């Protein structure tokens, strides 16, 4: 069986966390590399509430940011 998931937080006020903190916790908990975390964030763009043009634009932007993001970790 194959399934996809998207890591998110939509109750920031309730849990006093940010999406960045959630991704960090996920990486530590599941022993993920920076590349694996980046791939998850990239794939999550497919599941946003937005049109295909917006998704394509975000994917292009995210690709250009990849090296800066990973090298800063």
N, C-alpha and C positions, 0 to 999 in steps of 0.2 A: 504494500500500500504506500502510495506517495501522497504527501500533503505539504502544504506551505503554511508558514506562520509569519506574522508581522509583530515585532516587538513595539509596544507603544505604552504610553501612559496618558490617560484622559481624565485622571482625577488628581491633578497636581496639588490642588488645595487640600484634598483629603489625606494624601499620602506624603505631602511635603517633599516631593522629588521632582526631578526634571528628566526629560527623555535621555539626556546625556548620562545622567546618573544610572538610569535603568539599563542603558547599553553597557556601561561599565560593569555593573553588577552581573549582567548576563555573561559578559566576556569572562569575568573571574569565575563565575559559578560553573560554566560549561567549558572552561579552558579554551576559549576561542582566540585565534590569532587576530591581529589587526585586519588582515586581508579578509578573513571570514566575517568579521563584524561589518566591514565596509560592504561586502557582497550582500549581506542581509539588509543594510540600509538602502542600497541601490535597488534591490528587488522590491522593497516596500513601496517604492514609487508607483509600481503597477497597481497598488490597492488604494491609492488616494481617491478622494471624491473630486475628480477633475477630468476634463476631456483629454483625448489622446495627444493633442498638440501641447497641452500643458505638461503632460507626463514626458513627452519627448524632450521638451525644453529643459525640464528638471534633470532628466538623465544626462543630457549633454553638459549641463552645469556641474552636476555631481562628478562626472568623469574628469572635468578639468580641475576639480578640487581634490581629487583622490590623493595625489602625491603630497600636497600640503597637509592634508588631514592625517594620513598615515605617518608621515615623517614627524609630525608634532606629538605623536603618542609616545 
